[in-house]
Amino acid sequence: MTLKVLLADDSATIKKVVQLSLQDFGIELKAVGSGKDVIDVAKQFNPDIAFIDTLLPHKTGYEIAAEFKKDAILS
């Protein structure tokens, strides 16, 4: 089983570092750069774990985490 990781960060550098760090472990990584897209991508991708920046454009990481907790699929 492949571990699925969702990364929500607007920094291209952080996305690249995480991608390079995880590529040797066979992890499926999906990166999102805006807070408004995270919930939709998470519902489609169904990640095992999500790393979410607290200062995303359009929605903070705290707002996204609250939405994750309310959603039966994502919680």
N, C-alpha and C positions, 0 to 999 in steps of 0.2 A: 504494500500500500504506500502510495506516495503522499508525503506530507504537503499540504497546501497552505501557503502563507500569503496573506494579503498585507501589502505595505502601502500605507497612505501617507505620502510626504510630498511636499512641493519642491524639495531640493533634488536636483538631478544628481548631485554628488552623493547624497545619502542613498538614493535609489541604486546607483551604480555600485557603491561599496557593499550594500546588502546583497545585491545580485551576485557580485563576485565572491562574497563570503559564503554563500549558500549553494553555488552552482556545483560544487564537487560532491554534494550530499544527495543529489537527485531530488531536490525539493522543487515543487512547482510554485513559482512566485508570480504574483499578479501585483503590479504597481499602479497606484492611482495618485494623481497630482492635485486633486481638488476635493474639498469636503462634500460638495454637492453630488459627487458620483460614487462615493464610498458605499452607501447602502445598496444601491442598485447592483453594483459590481459584486458586493458580498453575497447578495441573494443568488446571483447567477453562478458565482464561483464556489460558494460554500466552503470557505477556508476553515482549516483546523485551528489556526491562530492568526491574529491580526495585530500588526504594529501600526499605530496611528499617531501621527504628529498632533500635538495639542494646538498648534497655531496654523491650521490649514486655511486656505482661502475659502470663503463662503460658509463654512461650518467649522466649529472647533472640534478637536478630538473628544472633548468632554461631551459635547452635544451628540456626536456620533456614538460614543459609548452608551449614552442614555438610550438612544434609539436601538442599539443592539440589545440592551437588556429588556426592552419592551417587546421586541419581535420574538415570537416563539421559535422561529427557524434559526435565528442568529444568536440567541442567548445561550 
